[in-house]
């Protein structure tokens, strides 16, 4: 798996089989959902146009 990444099905399957992986994904997805709520974005970014990037390492 040296030249593979999380987009490869076998890597994803291996990682998601790790204990606690599903809960970690769910928790982070909820955090992103909250950050993307209009009210939250306006509080942090103001009325201007904004861009949200989510990076997973």
FENNORJO-V448527 format. One record per backbone hydrogen bond with DSSP energy under -0.5 kcal/mol. NH is the residue of the N-H (numbers start at 0). CO is the residue of the C=O. If there is no record, write none. Layout:
nh=NH co=CO
nh=NH co=CO
This chain:
nh=3 co=0
nh=7 co=4
nh=10 co=7
nh=11 co=7
nh=12 co=8
nh=13 co=9
nh=14 co=10
nh=15 co=11
nh=16 co=12
nh=17 co=14
nh=20 co=17
nh=23 co=19
nh=24 co=20
nh=25 co=21
nh=26 co=22
nh=27 co=23
nh=28 co=24
nh=29 co=25
nh=30 co=26
nh=31 co=27
nh=32 co=28
nh=33 co=29
nh=34 co=30
nh=35 co=31
nh=36 co=32
nh=36 co=33
nh=40 co=36
nh=41 co=37
nh=42 co=38
nh=43 co=39
nh=44 co=40
nh=45 co=40
nh=45 co=41
nh=47 co=44
nh=52 co=50
nh=54 co=52
nh=56 co=54
